[in-house]
Amino acid sequence: IDFVCHVILHIPLQVDVQLRTDDLRIDTYRSGGSGGQHANTTNSAVRITHIPTGIVVSIQDERSQHMNKAKALKVLCAKLYETERCRLQASRSKLRSELLNESSFFEIELRA
């Protein structure tokens, strides 16, 4: 007797990125490069380190420290999102591989 078992796994691909201020180290420093008199008088450049992952983002595009900080936080969120998305995708692929290797008569469909 031949039979097929159809397995559908619902694995969400939604990624939730939350930044906690306790997980961040924010450093300010003087920006380098050209910029005239303003560049050497204010600490407008921002470096944000996400302590749990070690991801570091440095921004010195704007003259305002607040604008650089906002930009750096956006970039950090994007990097954390991508890191988590890749981790979830790898986990999903590993699960699918394990299920396929367990038995050749399973038909597996992964749905997000």
Biopython code that builds the backbone (N, CA, C, O; Angstrom):
import numpy as np
from Bio.PDB.StructureBuilder import StructureBuilder

atoms = [
    (1, "ILE", "N", (0.850, -1.176, 0.000)),
    (1, "ILE", "CA", (0.000, 0.000, 0.000)),
    (1, "ILE", "C", (0.891, 1.233, 0.000)),
    (1, "ILE", "O", (1.801, 1.356, 0.820)),
    (2, "ASP", "N", (0.625, 2.131, -0.915)),
    (2, "ASP", "CA", (1.335, 3.403, -0.961)),
    (2, "ASP", "C", (0.445, 4.479, -0.361)),
    (2, "ASP", "O", (-0.764, 4.516, -0.593)),
    (3, "PHE", "N", (1.065, 5.342, 0.405)),
    (3, "PHE", "CA", (0.319, 6.475, 0.943)),
    (3, "PHE", "C", (1.251, 7.669, 1.080)),
    (3, "PHE", "O", (2.473, 7.535, 1.142)),
    (4, "VAL", "N", (0.640, 8.813, 1.123)),
    (4, "VAL", "CA", (1.395, 10.058, 1.255)),
    (4, "VAL", "C", (0.803, 10.851, 2.402)),
    (4, "VAL", "O", (-0.415, 10.989, 2.520)),
    (5, "CYS", "N", (1.663, 11.360, 3.230)),
    (5, "CYS", "CA", (1.234, 12.219, 4.328)),
    (5, "CYS", "C", (1.591, 13.653, 3.947)),
    (5, "CYS", "O", (2.745, 13.945, 3.635)),
    (6, "HIS", "N", (0.620, 14.531, 3.971)),
    (6, "HIS", "CA", (0.834, 15.933, 3.597)),
    (6, "HIS", "C", (0.939, 16.763, 4.879)),
    (6, "HIS", "O", (-0.001, 16.819, 5.672)),
    (7, "VAL", "N", (2.088, 17.401, 5.067)),
    (7, "VAL", "CA", (2.326, 18.209, 6.268)),
    (7, "VAL", "C", (2.443, 19.667, 5.866)),
    (7, "VAL", "O", (3.218, 20.017, 4.976)),
    (8, "ILE", "N", (1.668, 20.513, 6.527)),
    (8, "ILE", "CA", (1.748, 21.951, 6.280)),
    (8, "ILE", "C", (2.203, 22.613, 7.574)),
    (8, "ILE", "O", (1.558, 22.484, 8.615)),
    (9, "LEU", "N", (3.309, 23.314, 7.493)),
    (9, "LEU", "CA", (3.845, 24.025, 8.656)),
    (9, "LEU", "C", (3.633, 25.516, 8.458)),
    (9, "LEU", "O", (4.030, 26.079, 7.438)),
    (10, "HIS", "N", (3.023, 26.136, 9.415)),
    (10, "HIS", "CA", (2.851, 27.585, 9.374)),
    (10, "HIS", "C", (3.942, 28.211, 10.224)),
    (10, "HIS", "O", (3.885, 28.173, 11.453)),
    (11, "ILE", "N", (4.922, 28.778, 9.571)),
    (11, "ILE", "CA", (6.035, 29.426, 10.260)),
    (11, "ILE", "C", (6.011, 30.895, 9.864)),
    (11, "ILE", "O", (6.249, 31.227, 8.703)),
    (12, "PRO", "N", (5.730, 31.771, 10.810)),
    (12, "PRO", "CA", (5.639, 33.186, 10.449)),
    (12, "PRO", "C", (6.997, 33.756, 10.068)),
    (12, "PRO", "O", (8.019, 33.427, 10.672)),
    (13, "LEU", "N", (6.990, 34.617, 9.054)),
    (13, "LEU", "CA", (8.211, 35.302, 8.650)),
    (13, "LEU", "C", (8.228, 36.740, 9.158)),
    (13, "LEU", "O", (9.127, 37.516, 8.831)),
    (14, "GLN", "N", (7.229, 37.082, 9.955)),
    (14, "GLN", "CA", (7.181, 38.433, 10.499)),
    (14, "GLN", "C", (8.324, 38.610, 11.489)),
    (14, "GLN", "O", (8.521, 37.790, 12.386)),
    (15, "VAL", "N", (9.060, 39.678, 11.313)),
    (15, "VAL", "CA", (10.215, 39.943, 12.158)),
    (15, "VAL", "C", (9.888, 41.139, 13.032)),
    (15, "VAL", "O", (9.431, 42.175, 12.548)),
    (16, "ASP", "N", (10.125, 40.984, 14.316)),
    (16, "ASP", "CA", (9.857, 42.050, 15.268)),
    (16, "ASP", "C", (11.181, 42.541, 15.837)),
    (16, "ASP", "O", (11.893, 41.788, 16.501)),
    (17, "VAL", "N", (11.508, 43.795, 15.580)),
    (17, "VAL", "CA", (12.752, 44.384, 16.085)),
    (17, "VAL", "C", (12.389, 45.430, 17.125)),
    (17, "VAL", "O", (11.666, 46.384, 16.841)),
    (18, "GLN", "N", (12.894, 45.240, 18.317)),
    (18, "GLN", "CA", (12.660, 46.207, 19.384)),
    (18, "GLN", "C", (14.002, 46.635, 19.947)),
    (18, "GLN", "O", (14.837, 45.803, 20.299)),
    (19, "LEU", "N", (14.197, 47.944, 20.027)),
    (19, "LEU", "CA", (15.421, 48.477, 20.607)),
    (19, "LEU", "C", (15.156, 48.904, 22.046)),
    (19, "LEU", "O", (14.237, 49.675, 22.324)),
    (20, "ARG", "N", (15.963, 48.396, 22.937)),
    (20, "ARG", "CA", (15.896, 48.820, 24.339)),
    (20, "ARG", "C", (17.092, 49.726, 24.602)),
    (20, "ARG", "O", (18.208, 49.427, 24.176)),
    (21, "THR", "N", (16.863, 50.816, 25.292)),
    (21, "THR", "CA", (17.951, 51.749, 25.554)),
    (21, "THR", "C", (19.061, 51.093, 26.368)),
    (21, "THR", "O", (20.220, 51.490, 26.256)),
    (22, "ASP", "N", (18.727, 50.095, 27.184)),
    (22, "ASP", "CA", (19.741, 49.381, 27.964)),
    (22, "ASP", "C", (20.692, 48.587, 27.074)),
    (22, "ASP", "O", (21.815, 48.287, 27.481)),
    (23, "ASP", "N", (20.252, 48.245, 25.863)),
    (23, "ASP", "CA", (21.063, 47.455, 24.940)),
    (23, "ASP", "C", (21.947, 48.313, 24.037)),
    (23, "ASP", "O", (22.697, 47.780, 23.219)),
    (24, "LEU", "N", (21.865, 49.640, 24.179)),
    (24, "LEU", "CA", (22.587, 50.537, 23.288)),
    (24, "LEU", "C", (23.677, 51.299, 24.025)),
    (24, "LEU", "O", (23.496, 51.735, 25.162)),
    (25, "ARG", "N", (24.806, 51.449, 23.355)),
    (25, "ARG", "CA", (25.842, 52.363, 23.833)),
    (25, "ARG", "C", (25.975, 53.433, 22.760)),
    (25, "ARG", "O", (26.289, 53.139, 21.606)),
    (26, "ILE", "N", (25.732, 54.681, 23.157)),
    (26, "ILE", "CA", (25.751, 55.793, 22.208)),
    (26, "ILE", "C", (26.937, 56.686, 22.530)),
    (26, "ILE", "O", (27.050, 57.224, 23.632)),
    (27, "ASP", "N", (27.823, 56.834, 21.544)),
    (27, "ASP", "CA", (29.003, 57.685, 21.687)),
    (27, "ASP", "C", (28.880, 58.844, 20.698)),
    (27, "ASP", "O", (28.389, 58.676, 19.582)),
    (28, "THR", "N", (29.331, 60.009, 21.123)),
    (28, "THR", "CA", (29.392, 61.155, 20.216)),
    (28, "THR", "C", (30.850, 61.578, 20.080)),
    (28, "THR", "O", (31.649, 61.439, 21.006)),
    (29, "TYR", "N", (31.167, 62.089, 18.919)),
    (29, "TYR", "CA", (32.538, 62.528, 18.665)),
    (29, "TYR", "C", (32.521, 63.575, 17.569)),
    (29, "TYR", "O", (31.501, 63.784, 16.910)),
    (30, "ARG", "N", (33.633, 64.219, 17.381)),
    (30, "ARG", "CA", (33.734, 65.248, 16.345)),
    (30, "ARG", "C", (33.878, 64.589, 14.979)),
    (30, "ARG", "O", (34.671, 63.667, 14.784)),
    (31, "SER", "N", (33.094, 65.089, 14.056)),
    (31, "SER", "CA", (33.141, 64.506, 12.717)),
    (31, "SER", "C", (34.406, 64.939, 12.009)),
    (31, "SER", "O", (34.941, 66.018, 12.263)),
    (32, "GLY", "N", (34.873, 64.087, 11.124)),
    (32, "GLY", "CA", (36.087, 64.380, 10.374)),
    (32, "GLY", "C", (35.754, 64.882, 8.991)),
    (32, "GLY", "O", (34.585, 64.946, 8.613)),
    (33, "GLY", "N", (36.754, 65.231, 8.247)),
    (33, "GLY", "CA", (36.561, 65.686, 6.878)),
    (33, "GLY", "C", (36.310, 67.165, 6.812)),
    (33, "GLY", "O", (36.407, 67.875, 7.813)),
    (34, "SER", "N", (35.981, 67.629, 5.612)),
    (34, "SER", "CA", (35.755, 69.051, 5.428)),
    (34, "SER", "C", (34.421, 69.448, 6.028)),
    (34, "SER", "O", (33.513, 68.624, 6.143)),
    (35, "GLY", "N", (34.306, 70.672, 6.398)),
    (35, "GLY", "CA", (33.073, 71.157, 6.998)),
    (35, "GLY", "C", (33.260, 72.555, 7.539)),
    (35, "GLY", "O", (32.361, 73.125, 8.157)),
    (36, "GLY", "N", (34.411, 73.091, 7.305)),
    (36, "GLY", "CA", (34.659, 74.461, 7.733)),
    (36, "GLY", "C", (34.846, 74.567, 9.233)),
    (36, "GLY", "O", (35.257, 73.607, 9.886)),
    (37, "GLN", "N", (34.552, 75.709, 9.765)),
    (37, "GLN", "CA", (34.765, 75.968, 11.184)),
    (37, "GLN", "C", (33.868, 75.111, 12.069)),
    (37, "GLN", "O", (34.262, 74.752, 13.179)),
    (38, "HIS", "N", (32.691, 74.785, 11.607)),
    (38, "HIS", "CA", (31.728, 74.048, 12.430)),
    (38, "HIS", "C", (32.195, 72.633, 12.771)),
    (38, "HIS", "O", (31.874, 72.129, 13.847)),
    (39, "ALA", "N", (32.938, 71.988, 11.888)),
    (39, "ALA", "CA", (33.293, 70.577, 12.048)),
    (39, "ALA", "C", (34.121, 70.317, 13.304)),
    (39, "ALA", "O", (33.959, 69.270, 13.932)),
    (40, "ASN", "N", (34.985, 71.221, 13.678)),
    (40, "ASN", "CA", (35.867, 70.973, 14.807)),
    (40, "ASN", "C", (35.354, 71.528, 16.136)),
    (40, "ASN", "O", (36.050, 71.433, 17.147)),
    (41, "THR", "N", (34.165, 72.098, 16.153)),
    (41, "THR", "CA", (33.682, 72.721, 17.390)),
    (41, "THR", "C", (32.581, 71.943, 18.088)),
    (41, "THR", "O", (32.332, 72.179, 19.270)),
    (42, "THR", "N", (31.915, 71.027, 17.405)),
    (42, "THR", "CA", (30.812, 70.282, 18.040)),
    (42, "THR", "C", (30.983, 68.784, 17.841)),
    (42, "THR", "O", (31.565, 68.329, 16.856)),
    (43, "ASN", "N", (30.471, 68.045, 18.785)),
    (43, "ASN", "CA", (30.463, 66.579, 18.693)),
    (43, "ASN", "C", (29.178, 66.149, 17.993)),
    (43, "ASN", "O", (28.224, 65.731, 18.650)),
    (44, "SER", "N", (29.148, 66.249, 16.681)),
    (44, "SER", "CA", (27.915, 65.957, 15.946)),
    (44, "SER", "C", (27.858, 64.533, 15.413)),
    (44, "SER", "O", (26.776, 64.045, 15.088)),
    (45, "ALA", "N", (28.991, 63.862, 15.315)),
    (45, "ALA", "CA", (28.990, 62.485, 14.816)),
    (45, "ALA", "C", (28.504, 61.545, 15.921)),
    (45, "ALA", "O", (28.751, 61.782, 17.103)),
    (46, "VAL", "N", (27.813, 60.478, 15.521)),
    (46, "VAL", "CA", (27.216, 59.543, 16.483)),
    (46, "VAL", "C", (27.623, 58.118, 16.122)),
    (46, "VAL", "O", (27.610, 57.731, 14.954)),
    (47, "ARG", "N", (27.982, 57.348, 17.141)),
    (47, "ARG", "CA", (28.271, 55.921, 16.982)),
    (47, "ARG", "C", (27.364, 55.183, 17.967)),
    (47, "ARG", "O", (27.398, 55.442, 19.170)),
    (48, "ILE", "N", (26.560, 54.273, 17.448)),
    (48, "ILE", "CA", (25.656, 53.483, 18.291)),
    (48, "ILE", "C", (26.070, 52.021, 18.191)),
    (48, "ILE", "O", (26.207, 51.471, 17.098)),
    (49, "THR", "N", (26.268, 51.401, 19.356)),
    (49, "THR", "CA", (26.614, 49.988, 19.427)),
    (49, "THR", "C", (25.456, 49.236, 20.060)),
    (49, "THR", "O", (24.999, 49.582, 21.150)),
    (50, "HIS", "N", (24.985, 48.203, 19.367)),
    (50, "HIS", "CA", (23.964, 47.319, 19.936)),
    (50, "HIS", "C", (24.720, 46.221, 20.679)),
    (50, "HIS", "O", (25.300, 45.327, 20.064)),
    (51, "ILE", "N", (24.705, 46.299, 21.989)),
    (51, "ILE", "CA", (25.554, 45.451, 22.824)),
    (51, "ILE", "C", (25.278, 43.953, 22.642)),
    (51, "ILE", "O", (26.236, 43.190, 22.513)),
    (52, "PRO", "N", (24.022, 43.493, 22.624)),
    (52, "PRO", "CA", (23.793, 42.045, 22.480)),
    (52, "PRO", "C", (24.351, 41.429, 21.191)),
    (52, "PRO", "O", (24.818, 40.290, 21.198)),
    (53, "THR", "N", (24.301, 42.182, 20.090)),
    (53, "THR", "CA", (24.765, 41.619, 18.814)),
    (53, "THR", "C", (26.136, 42.131, 18.406)),
    (53, "THR", "O", (26.793, 41.517, 17.566)),
    (54, "GLY", "N", (26.580, 43.235, 18.976)),
    (54, "GLY", "CA", (27.860, 43.817, 18.604)),
    (54, "GLY", "C", (27.809, 44.634, 17.323)),
    (54, "GLY", "O", (28.857, 45.033, 16.815)),
    (55, "ILE", "N", (26.632, 44.894, 16.790)),
    (55, "ILE", "CA", (26.494, 45.686, 15.577)),
    (55, "ILE", "C", (26.777, 47.151, 15.918)),
    (55, "ILE", "O", (26.245, 47.690, 16.889)),
    (56, "VAL", "N", (27.626, 47.786, 15.100)),
    (56, "VAL", "CA", (28.002, 49.175, 15.317)),
    (56, "VAL", "C", (27.615, 49.996, 14.095)),
    (56, "VAL", "O", (27.880, 49.603, 12.959)),
    (57, "VAL", "N", (26.981, 51.146, 14.341)),
    (57, "VAL", "CA", (26.596, 52.057, 13.269)),
    (57, "VAL", "C", (27.166, 53.430, 13.602)),
    (57, "VAL", "O", (26.975, 53.937, 14.707)),
    (58, "SER", "N", (27.865, 54.029, 12.645)),
    (58, "SER", "CA", (28.413, 55.380, 12.817)),
    (58, "SER", "C", (27.869, 56.281, 11.721)),
    (58, "SER", "O", (27.887, 55.921, 10.544)),
    (59, "ILE", "N", (27.384, 57.457, 12.113)),
    (59, "ILE", "CA", (26.839, 58.423, 11.165)),
    (59, "ILE", "C", (27.421, 59.800, 11.478)),
    (59, "ILE", "O", (27.447, 60.228, 12.632)),
    (60, "GLN", "N", (27.887, 60.486, 10.433)),
    (60, "GLN", "CA", (28.356, 61.856, 10.592)),
    (60, "GLN", "C", (27.956, 62.707, 9.392)),
    (60, "GLN", "O", (28.665, 63.643, 9.020)),
    (61, "ASP", "N", (26.816, 62.376, 8.788)),
    (61, "ASP", "CA", (26.366, 63.051, 7.577)),
    (61, "ASP", "C", (25.837, 64.466, 7.829)),
    (61, "ASP", "O", (26.067, 65.372, 7.028)),
    (62, "GLU", "N", (25.139, 64.644, 8.927)),
    (62, "GLU", "CA", (24.454, 65.901, 9.203)),
    (62, "GLU", "C", (25.247, 66.765, 10.176)),
    (62, "GLU", "O", (26.152, 66.282, 10.857)),
    (63, "ARG", "N", (24.900, 68.037, 10.233)),
    (63, "ARG", "CA", (25.549, 68.939, 11.177)),
    (63, "ARG", "C", (24.971, 68.791, 12.582)),
    (63, "ARG", "O", (25.613, 69.166, 13.562)),
    (64, "SER", "N", (23.780, 68.253, 12.677)),
    (64, "SER", "CA", (23.099, 68.116, 13.958)),
    (64, "SER", "C", (23.321, 66.724, 14.549)),
    (64, "SER", "O", (23.163, 65.712, 13.865)),
    (65, "GLN", "N", (23.684, 66.692, 15.812)),
    (65, "GLN", "CA", (23.861, 65.407, 16.509)),
    (65, "GLN", "C", (22.536, 64.644, 16.566)),
    (65, "GLN", "O", (22.510, 63.421, 16.423)),
    (66, "HIS", "N", (21.435, 65.378, 16.776)),
    (66, "HIS", "CA", (20.123, 64.723, 16.868)),
    (66, "HIS", "C", (19.731, 64.067, 15.551)),
    (66, "HIS", "O", (19.177, 62.968, 15.539)),
    (67, "MET", "N", (20.018, 64.735, 14.453)),
    (67, "MET", "CA", (19.697, 64.154, 13.145)),
    (67, "MET", "C", (20.576, 62.938, 12.870)),
    (67, "MET", "O", (20.101, 61.940, 12.328)),
    (68, "ASN", "N", (21.854, 63.014, 13.242)),
    (68, "ASN", "CA", (22.748, 61.869, 13.061)),
    (68, "ASN", "C", (22.311, 60.691, 13.925)),
    (68, "ASN", "O", (22.377, 59.540, 13.493)),
    (69, "LYS", "N", (21.867, 60.979, 15.140)),
    (69, "LYS", "CA", (21.404, 59.913, 16.033)),
    (69, "LYS", "C", (20.160, 59.239, 15.464)),
    (69, "LYS", "O", (20.058, 58.012, 15.475)),
    (70, "ALA", "N", (19.219, 60.031, 14.969)),
    (70, "ALA", "CA", (18.002, 59.473, 14.379)),
    (70, "ALA", "C", (18.331, 58.598, 13.165)),
    (70, "ALA", "O", (17.763, 57.520, 12.987)),
    (71, "LYS", "N", (19.249, 59.080, 12.346)),
    (71, "LYS", "CA", (19.661, 58.320, 11.164)),
    (71, "LYS", "C", (20.354, 57.017, 11.566)),
    (71, "LYS", "O", (20.110, 55.965, 10.976)),
    (72, "ALA", "N", (21.217, 57.102, 12.574)),
    (72, "ALA", "CA", (21.937, 55.912, 13.035)),
    (72, "ALA", "C", (20.971, 54.878, 13.612)),
    (72, "ALA", "O", (21.153, 53.679, 13.404)),
    (73, "LEU", "N", (19.952, 55.331, 14.332)),
    (73, "LEU", "CA", (18.962, 54.397, 14.882)),
    (73, "LEU", "C", (18.182, 53.698, 13.768)),
    (73, "LEU", "O", (17.875, 52.511, 13.878)),
    (74, "LYS", "N", (17.862, 54.424, 12.698)),
    (74, "LYS", "CA", (17.161, 53.807, 11.563)),
    (74, "LYS", "C", (18.031, 52.739, 10.905)),
    (74, "LYS", "O", (17.562, 51.647, 10.587)),
    (75, "VAL", "N", (19.314, 53.076, 10.707)),
    (75, "VAL", "CA", (20.232, 52.118, 10.087)),
    (75, "VAL", "C", (20.400, 50.896, 10.983)),
    (75, "VAL", "O", (20.417, 49.765, 10.497)),
    (76, "LEU", "N", (20.523, 51.119, 12.288)),
    (76, "LEU", "CA", (20.663, 50.006, 13.231)),
    (76, "LEU", "C", (19.430, 49.115, 13.204)),
    (76, "LEU", "O", (19.557, 47.891, 13.193)),
    (77, "CYS", "N", (18.246, 49.705, 13.193)),
    (77, "CYS", "CA", (17.011, 48.909, 13.112)),
    (77, "CYS", "C", (16.982, 48.069, 11.838)),
    (77, "CYS", "O", (16.578, 46.906, 11.866)),
    (78, "ALA", "N", (17.406, 48.655, 10.729)),
    (78, "ALA", "CA", (17.420, 47.921, 9.460)),
    (78, "ALA", "C", (18.396, 46.748, 9.526)),
    (78, "ALA", "O", (18.095, 45.661, 9.033)),
    (79, "LYS", "N", (19.561, 46.964, 10.131)),
    (79, "LYS", "CA", (20.535, 45.874, 10.250)),
    (79, "LYS", "C", (20.031, 44.777, 11.176)),
    (79, "LYS", "O", (20.207, 43.593, 10.887)),
    (80, "LEU", "N", (19.407, 45.158, 12.284)),
    (80, "LEU", "CA", (18.850, 44.162, 13.205)),
    (80, "LEU", "C", (17.713, 43.390, 12.546)),
    (80, "LEU", "O", (17.591, 42.179, 12.732)),
    (81, "TYR", "N", (16.884, 44.086, 11.777)),
    (81, "TYR", "CA", (15.796, 43.432, 11.051)),
    (81, "TYR", "C", (16.349, 42.384, 10.094)),
    (81, "TYR", "O", (15.871, 41.250, 10.056)),
    (82, "GLU", "N", (17.362, 42.773, 9.319)),
    (82, "GLU", "CA", (17.940, 41.852, 8.340)),
    (82, "GLU", "C", (18.599, 40.655, 9.014)),
    (82, "GLU", "O", (18.488, 39.528, 8.531)),
    (83, "THR", "N", (19.280, 40.897, 10.125)),
    (83, "THR", "CA", (19.915, 39.813, 10.869)),
    (83, "THR", "C", (18.864, 38.823, 11.376)),
    (83, "THR", "O", (19.032, 37.610, 11.252)),
    (84, "GLU", "N", (17.790, 39.347, 11.942)),
    (84, "GLU", "CA", (16.728, 38.478, 12.473)),
    (84, "GLU", "C", (16.002, 37.751, 11.345)),
    (84, "GLU", "O", (15.649, 36.580, 11.489)),
    (85, "ARG", "N", (15.776, 38.436, 10.227)),
    (85, "ARG", "CA", (15.102, 37.802, 9.089)),
    (85, "ARG", "C", (15.939, 36.637, 8.556)),
    (85, "ARG", "O", (15.403, 35.575, 8.239)),
    (86, "CYS", "N", (17.237, 36.840, 8.460)),
    (86, "CYS", "CA", (18.127, 35.771, 7.997)),
    (86, "CYS", "C", (18.147, 34.602, 8.978)),
    (86, "CYS", "O", (18.190, 33.443, 8.566)),
    (87, "ARG", "N", (18.116, 34.907, 10.278)),
    (87, "ARG", "CA", (18.106, 33.861, 11.295)),
    (87, "ARG", "C", (16.821, 33.029, 11.187)),
    (87, "ARG", "O", (16.866, 31.800, 11.245)),
    (88, "LEU", "N", (15.686, 33.702, 11.030)),
    (88, "LEU", "CA", (14.413, 32.987, 10.894)),
    (88, "LEU", "C", (14.372, 32.156, 9.615)),
    (88, "LEU", "O", (13.870, 31.032, 9.619)),
    (89, "GLN", "N", (14.895, 32.703, 8.529)),
    (89, "GLN", "CA", (14.919, 31.970, 7.263)),
    (89, "GLN", "C", (15.793, 30.719, 7.372)),
    (89, "GLN", "O", (15.432, 29.657, 6.863)),
    (90, "ALA", "N", (16.941, 30.851, 8.038)),
    (90, "ALA", "CA", (17.831, 29.698, 8.216)),
    (90, "ALA", "C", (17.164, 28.644, 9.089)),
    (90, "ALA", "O", (17.276, 27.448, 8.820)),
    (91, "SER", "N", (16.472, 29.083, 10.130)),
    (91, "SER", "CA", (15.765, 28.162, 11.009)),
    (91, "SER", "C", (14.673, 27.422, 10.248)),
    (91, "SER", "O", (14.482, 26.218, 10.422)),
    (92, "ARG", "N", (13.973, 28.149, 9.417)),
    (92, "ARG", "CA", (12.898, 27.555, 8.613)),
    (92, "ARG", "C", (13.473, 26.533, 7.628)),
    (92, "ARG", "O", (12.910, 25.451, 7.457)),
    (93, "SER", "N", (14.580, 26.869, 6.986)),
    (93, "SER", "CA", (15.210, 25.955, 6.023)),
    (93, "SER", "C", (15.725, 24.696, 6.719)),
    (93, "SER", "O", (15.613, 23.590, 6.190)),
    (94, "LYS", "N", (16.283, 24.879, 7.896)),
    (94, "LYS", "CA", (16.800, 23.737, 8.657)),
    (94, "LYS", "C", (15.660, 22.794, 9.045)),
    (94, "LYS", "O", (15.788, 21.576, 8.923)),
    (95, "LEU", "N", (14.555, 23.357, 9.509)),
    (95, "LEU", "CA", (13.404, 22.540, 9.885)),
    (95, "LEU", "C", (12.875, 21.768, 8.682)),
    (95, "LEU", "O", (12.551, 20.584, 8.779)),
    (96, "ARG", "N", (12.794, 22.449, 7.561)),
    (96, "ARG", "CA", (12.293, 21.785, 6.351)),
    (96, "ARG", "C", (13.230, 20.649, 5.935)),
    (96, "ARG", "O", (12.768, 19.572, 5.558)),
    (97, "SER", "N", (14.536, 20.882, 6.000)),
    (97, "SER", "CA", (15.512, 19.848, 5.647)),
    (97, "SER", "C", (15.412, 18.645, 6.575)),
    (97, "SER", "O", (15.466, 17.498, 6.133)),
    (98, "GLU", "N", (15.268, 18.924, 7.862)),
    (98, "GLU", "CA", (15.150, 17.827, 8.831)),
    (98, "GLU", "C", (13.915, 16.989, 8.569)),
    (98, "GLU", "O", (13.961, 15.762, 8.649)),
    (99, "LEU", "N", (12.805, 17.652, 8.254)),
    (99, "LEU", "CA", (11.575, 16.911, 7.979)),
    (99, "LEU", "C", (11.682, 16.111, 6.683)),
    (99, "LEU", "O", (11.181, 14.990, 6.599)),
    (100, "LEU", "N", (12.325, 16.680, 5.689)),
    (100, "LEU", "CA", (12.488, 15.955, 4.426)),
    (100, "LEU", "C", (13.408, 14.752, 4.588)),
    (100, "LEU", "O", (13.203, 13.723, 3.944)),
    (101, "ASN", "N", (14.417, 14.872, 5.440)),
    (101, "ASN", "CA", (15.354, 13.775, 5.643)),
    (101, "ASN", "C", (14.768, 12.650, 6.491)),
    (101, "ASN", "O", (15.214, 11.506, 6.399)),
    (102, "GLU", "N", (13.769, 12.971, 7.318)),
    (102, "GLU", "CA", (13.168, 11.945, 8.173)),
    (102, "GLU", "C", (12.476, 10.862, 7.365)),
    (102, "GLU", "O", (12.576, 9.675, 7.676)),
    (103, "SER", "N", (11.785, 11.280, 6.341)),
    (103, "SER", "CA", (11.051, 10.299, 5.567)),
    (103, "SER", "C", (10.852, 10.801, 4.148)),
    (103, "SER", "O", (10.600, 11.984, 3.920)),
    (104, "SER", "N", (10.965, 9.902, 3.217)),
    (104, "SER", "CA", (10.838, 10.304, 1.815)),
    (104, "SER", "C", (9.383, 10.367, 1.372)),
    (104, "SER", "O", (9.101, 10.851, 0.275)),
    (105, "PHE", "N", (8.449, 9.887, 2.198)),
    (105, "PHE", "CA", (7.066, 9.904, 1.730)),
    (105, "PHE", "C", (6.278, 11.082, 2.280)),
    (105, "PHE", "O", (5.064, 11.146, 2.088)),
    (106, "PHE", "N", (6.923, 11.995, 2.946)),
    (106, "PHE", "CA", (6.241, 13.200, 3.400)),
    (106, "PHE", "C", (6.268, 14.255, 2.303)),
    (106, "PHE", "O", (7.294, 14.478, 1.661)),
    (107, "GLU", "N", (5.153, 14.883, 2.106)),
    (107, "GLU", "CA", (5.097, 16.027, 1.210)),
    (107, "GLU", "C", (4.943, 17.239, 2.113)),
    (107, "GLU", "O", (3.938, 17.376, 2.809)),
    (108, "ILE", "N", (5.924, 18.106, 2.102)),
    (108, "ILE", "CA", (5.952, 19.220, 3.059)),
    (108, "ILE", "C", (5.772, 20.537, 2.340)),
    (108, "ILE", "O", (6.409, 20.813, 1.324)),
    (109, "GLU", "N", (4.889, 21.338, 2.897)),
    (109, "GLU", "CA", (4.646, 22.667, 2.350)),
    (109, "GLU", "C", (4.791, 23.667, 3.483)),
    (109, "GLU", "O", (4.106, 23.554, 4.499)),
    (110, "LEU", "N", (5.672, 24.641, 3.321)),
    (110, "LEU", "CA", (5.861, 25.677, 4.322)),
    (110, "LEU", "C", (5.108, 26.927, 3.886)),
    (110, "LEU", "O", (5.250, 27.394, 2.756)),
    (111, "ARG", "N", (4.319, 27.450, 4.787)),
    (111, "ARG", "CA", (3.567, 28.651, 4.494)),
    (111, "ARG", "C", (3.926, 29.738, 5.473)),
    (111, "ARG", "O", (4.042, 29.498, 6.675)),
    (112, "ALA", "N", (4.101, 30.927, 4.957)),
    (112, "ALA", "CA", (4.406, 32.078, 5.826)),
    (112, "ALA", "C", (3.118, 32.690, 6.339)),
    (112, "ALA", "O", (3.154, 33.669, 7.085)),
]
sb = StructureBuilder()
sb.init_structure("model")
sb.init_model(0)
sb.init_chain("A")
sb.init_seg("    ")
for serial, (resi, resn, name, xyz) in enumerate(atoms, 1):
    if name == "N":
        sb.init_residue(resn, " ", resi, " ")
    sb.init_atom(name, np.array(xyz, "f"), 0.0, 1.0, " ", f" {name:<3s}", serial, name[0])
structure = sb.get_structure()
